[in-house]
Amino acid sequence: MELKNKKLFVPIFVITTLIFSFLAYDPEEISIAGPYFPQITYFQEELDQISKDLNVKIKYVPFSDVETEIVVGTNIEDFDLAIIPNPQGVVNLGERGHIYPVSIALSDELINNNYPKHLQEITTSEIDQTNYGILFRLIPNSLIWYDVDKYERLGSPTFESFEDMIFFTKEYSSPDNPLWCMDIESGASSGWIATNWLEDLILHEYGPDTYDDWLTQRIKSQNNEITLSILNIGKLIFEENAVYGGNQRIISKEFRNNYRNLLDEDNSCVFSWSGHFASMYFPADKSYEYDFDFFKFPSESYKNAMVGIGDSLVILNSSNKSLEVFNALLDDNFGQKWISKQDSMFISANKNSNIEDIENSMLYKETLLVRNALNDNLFRYDASELMERRIGSDHLLYALKKYIFLGSEFINEITEELDSKY
C-alpha cells in the first residue's frame, strides 16, 4: 500500500502543479491610447479577438487629446501603441523621440504593397526621413449628397466634371428652386468645410502633383491653379439662384442645417457638397438609399481622386508582444467583425484588406471609392490638416470665409493677404 501511494504521488504532483500554474498565469497586457470615436465598442471586439489569438490582454484607453497625453501624460509609459488622428501629430511625436519608426515592425515590401506613396509620405519626417506611423483607417470627404426623390425628379443626372455640375445647376436653378444647400458655420472652426471644397477642386481639376505642391507650400494661393480653384468655388456659391439663402447665409448658418433642409419637401435643395460626416446628421427617421444617397465629386481627368482624413497607428513600446499586436491591427483580415455590422463605418487604409464581409451598402460604396483612389495613388489627405497649423487651421479658414462674404472681385486681395501669412 505504501508503494502504491508513492507511485501515485508523482502524477498527482504534476497535475496539481499544472493546475496552479494555469490559474496563476497572467498574460501580458498591451495598452493602446487613442481618441474617442464612434464605434469604439466594435473596435474593442476586434481587440478581444486579437487577445485570444495572441494570448495577451489588450485594452483601449481613449483621451480627448492623445498627442498631449503622450508628451506630458504621467502614465504614458504604461502604453504600448497609440492611434493618432493627424499625420502631422505622428511626425511631431516621432521627431521628438516619443514613438518608434515603423520599420522595427514592418518590412518596406509589406508597406509598399499595402499603402500608396502618399500615405507613407505624410507620416514620414522630412528631417530624418523616417516613417513613424501607418494609416489605420480612412474617411472620405469628396462626396455630393442628394435627396433621392428630388434627384430622380431631376432625371437622375450624372456629371463628368465640375463644369458639368455647374452647367446643370445654371439650367435648373430658379429664384424659387435653388438646387444646393451649402451652410458651413461651425463656431470657432467655421470655414473647414470650405477648405474641403478647395481641396476637392485642386485635386480633381489639377491633379495630385499640384495638390502636393500646395499642401507643402511650394506653391501658394496666388499661383494660377490655386486662385482658379478658389474662383471655381465662386462659380457655384455666387451663381444666382443656385444656393439656398445665398452666399451670406452660407457663412452664418450651421452646417448641420444642410441635411435636414436637403430632405425637407418644402425646400428645393437637391444637393449638398459634404464628406462622410454628413451621414451622421440626416434625420433619424430617414434612411440611406431610400431617402438620401451620394456620388463622388466628378472629375474628367482624375476620376478616382479622393480627399479624406484618417487615423494612424504608432508604436510606443518595442516589446515583442507590442509589435505582434501592431501587426495584427494592420493585417489584411483585421476588422472582419467590424465591417460585418449593419452600421459599420470602418474603412481600412490597407488597400489589400479583406472587404468581402461588408454588410452596410453605404460603407461598401465608400470603401470602393477609397480603394480605387488608393490603387491609383489618388487618395490625398486633407491638406489643411497637413499644413502648418496656423495656416491650415486659421488663416486658410479666414481667407475662404472672407472670399464667400466679399465675392470674387476681391480674389487678389484675399490671396495676397493669405500668402503673406506663410
N, C-alpha and C positions, 0 to 999 in steps of 0.2 A: 504493500500500500504506500509505503514511504517512497519507493522508487517510482511508482506511477505518478505521485504528486510532483516529483522532481521533473518528470517528463512533461507534465502539463504546464509547469511554471514558465518555460521559455516562450511558447506561443502566446500564453496569456499576457506575459510581459510585453511582447512585441505588439500585440493588438492594442493593449491599453496605451502604450506609448504613441502609437499611430493616431488613436482617437484623440488623445490630449493634444498632440501636435497639430492635428487638423483644427480642433476647436480653438487653439491658441493662435493659429496663423492669421495674420492681419496683412492683407495685400497692400502694396504700395499705393499711396493716394496721389493722384495728379489733379492739380487745381488750375482752372482756366479763368482768367479775368477777362471781362468784356463789357460791352454796353448793354443797357436794357433794350430789348427789341420784341416786337410781336412774335409769338410762336416759340418763345423760349422753352415751353414745355415739350414741344416737338423736338427741339434740339436736344433736350435732356434725354429723351427716349433714344436718340441716336447714340448719345454718350453712354447710356446704360448698356446698349448692345456692344459697344467697343469695350466697355468694362469687362463684360463676360468673355469676349473674345481674347482679350489680352491679360485677363486675371489681374486687373487693377481697379481701384476706386477712382472715379472721375467726378469732380463737382465743378459746376459753373457758378461763378460769383459775379453778378452784374454791378457796374458802377456808373454813375452819371457822367464821369469824366475819367475814362480808364487811362488815358495818357498821363494825366496829372497823378493818378494813383501810382503808376509805375515809377514816376520820377520822385515823388515825395511821400508816397504811402508808407506807413510804419510797418505793415505786414506783407509788403510786396515780395519779400524773399520767400514767402510761402507759396508763391505761384510759379507754375511751370510753363504755361503757354498763355497767350493773350490774343484777343480779337480786337483789332484797331479799326475804327470806322473811316479813317482817312489815310491814304498812302503818304501824304505829306508828314503825318504823325509818325508813320513807320520809319521813314528816313531820318527824321529828327531823333527818334529814340535810338536808332542804330548808330548814328554819328556820335551820340553822347555815351555810347557804351552800355546801354541798358538791355539790349537784345542781341542775340547771336545771328550771324549770317545763316541763311537757309541752306547753304552748301554743306553744313555739318549734318544735314538730314536727307537732302535730295541731290541726285546727280544732275548735271547740266542736261543730259539726254532726256531725263524724265521731265524736267521743267520745260525744255524746248518742245517736247512732244505734246504737252498738255496746255501750255499757256502761250499766247501770241506775244510778240516782241513788246508791244506797248504795255501790257500788263506787267511784264518783267521790269521795264524801264522805270515805271512810276514808283516802284518800291526799291529802286537802286540809287545809292548815294553817288552824286557827281563828284564828291570829294575823294572818296576812297574806292569808287567803282565796285561796291559791294551790295549785293541784293539782301535785304533784311526781312522781306515778307513775301507771302504768296497770297494773291487774291483768293478769297474763300467763297464768296458769293457775290452775285451781281444783281442790280436792279435797273431796268431800262427807263430812260427818260423820253426818248424820241417817239412819242405816240400822239395820235389825233383821236380823241374820244368823240363818240357821237350817240345821239338818241336814235335807236333803231327804227322806230316808226317814222320819225321825221326824215330820216336819211332815205328810207325806202320811198317816201312820197316825193323826194327829190330825184328819184330814179337810180338810187344806189351808185352814185358816181365814183369812178376811180381816177386817180391822179398819178401822172408820171413824173411830175416835178412840182416844186413850189409855185412856179409860174402858172402851171395848170390850175392849181388850187386858187390862186389869186384871180385868174380869169373867170373861173366858175363863180367865185364869190361876187365879183362885179356884175355878172349876168343875173344872179338870182337873189341878191340882196335888194331890199327896198326900204323906204322910211319905216314901214310897219313890220318889216321882216328881216332884221339883222341875223346873219347866219352864225355869228360867233359869240361865245361867252368867254371873256378874256381877263376877268378880275385877277389882280396879283397882290393886293395888300396883304401883308403878313407881319404886322407890327414892326419891330426894330429890324427885321430881316427882309422887309419889303424890297422887291427887286430881284430876288433869287430866281423867280420863275422867268423873268425877262432874260436873265443870263442863260437860262436853259434854251430859250428861243434863239439867242445869238449863237450859242454853241451848235445847235442843230443846223442853222443856216451856214455857218462857216464850214462845218464838216461835210454836209450834204451838197453844198454848192461848189466848194473849192478844194475839198479833199483832205486827207489826213496829214499831208506834209504842211499845208498852210495852218491847219489846226494845231499841230505840234509846235510850229514856229511861234504861233500866237501865245499858246499857254506858257511857253518858256521865255516869252517876251523878246524873242529875236526879231519879231515884227510887232508893231504897236497899232493903236487904233486908227492912226492917220494913214496906215497902209491901205491901198485901194480895196483889197479883198475884205478887210475888217470894216472899213467905212461903208462899203456897199452892202455888207451883211446887216449892219445896223439900219441902213436905209430900207433894206428888204422887210424888216420888222414894220417899218412905217407903211409899206405898201398894203399891209393888212390892217393895222390899227387905225391908220388915218384915212382909209378908204371910206368914203361917205356911205353911211347906212350899213356898213359891214359888221360893226361890233356893237353889241348890246350896251346902251348907255354912253357910248362914245369913249374917246381916249381918256377924258378926265375921270370917268367912272373907274377905269381900269386900275388906276393907282390909289383910289380911295375906298374901294370895296374889297372885302376879304375874299381871298381866292376860293374858299370853301363854298361860296355862293354859286360858283360856276356849275357845279354838278347837280345841285337842286334845280337851278334855273334850266339847265340843259334838258331835264326830264319833266319840266313843267309844260303841260299842253297849252297853257296860256302865254307861254314865252316862245318866241320863234327860233331861239338858238338851236342850232343843229350840231355844231362842232365846238370842241374845246381843246386847245393845244397844251397838253399836260403830260407828265410822266406817269409811271406806275402808281405813284402816290394818289392819283385821282380815284383809284378803285376803293380807297378807304373812306371816301366822302360821299359816295352816292347814297341816296336814301335807303334805309334798311329794308324797305318793302319792295325795292327794285332789284332785278337780277341781271347778271351778265348774260349776254347773247339775246335774251328776250327783251330787255328794256334798253340796255346800253352795250356798246362794243367799241372797238378801236381798230385803226390801221396804222402802220408805221409811217413816220414822216416820209413823204415821197422825195425821190432823188433820181434824176436821169442818169448821172454819171457814176454815182456811188450808192447803188440800190440797197446794198446790205449794210450801209453805215448805221451806227447806233451810238448815241451818247448815253452814259449811265453812271451809276455810283456803285459802291460795294464795300465790303469789309475784308480786311487782310488778317491772316493768321501769322503770328510771330512766336519766336522761341525765347523764353526767359531762363530756362534751366536745361542744361545739355545732358541730363541723365539718360540712360538707355530707354527707360520707360516713357520719359517725356517725348523722346524722338519717335518712339513707336506710336504713341497717341497722335502726334503731329502728322505722321504718315497716314494713319488711319483716317484722319479727318479730311485728308486730301485724296484719298483713294477714289478710283473710278466708281466704286459702288457705295460710297458714303451718301447718306440721305435717302435711301430707298423707302424707309418708313415715312419719312417726312413728305416726300413728293407724292406718296400714295394717299395723303389726306385730301379730302374734298376741298378744303380751303387753303391748301398749301401755297406758300409764297417763296419757296426756296429754289433759287437758280444757281447751280454750281458754276464757278468761274473756270472749272476744268472742262475744256471743250470735248474731252473724251468720256465724260461722266455718263453713267447709265441713266437714260431718261424714259425707259420703257414703262415704268410703273406710275407715271404721272396720270392722275385721275381728273385733276382740275383742268377744264378746257382753256380757261384764261391763262393759267400757268403754262400749259403746253404751247399755246400760241406765242407767249412772251419768250419762252425758252428757245423755241425755234428761231425767233428773230435774233436773240442774243447769240445763239450758236452760229448762225450764218455770219454775223458780224465778226465773231471770234475767228472763224475759219478763214475769213478774208483779211484778218488783221485790220478790220474797220470798226472795231469797238474802241471808243475813246472815253476815257474817264472825264467826268465833269470838270472842265478846265478851271472854273472859278474855285474849285476845291483844291486844285493843284498849284495855283498861283500863290505868290507871296500873299499872306492873309490880309494885309492892309489894302491890297488891290482887289483880290477875288471876293473878299467878304465885306468890303466897304466902298472903295472908290468906284468899282465897276457897277455895283448896285445903284449908287447915287447917279452915275452918268446915265444909265438907262432910264431911271425914273425921270431925270431931267429931260431926256430926249422925248419920252412919252408925253410929258407935260408941255414942253415948248414947241415940238414939231421939227420936221426935217430941215427947215430953213436954218436951224441953229446947229446943224451937224458939225460944222468945222469948229465952232466954239467948244462944243461938248467933247469932241475927240482930242482937241488940243489940250483942254484942261485935264482930261483923263491921262493923257500921255505925260503931262508934267508931273504926275504923281509917281511915275515909275522910278 
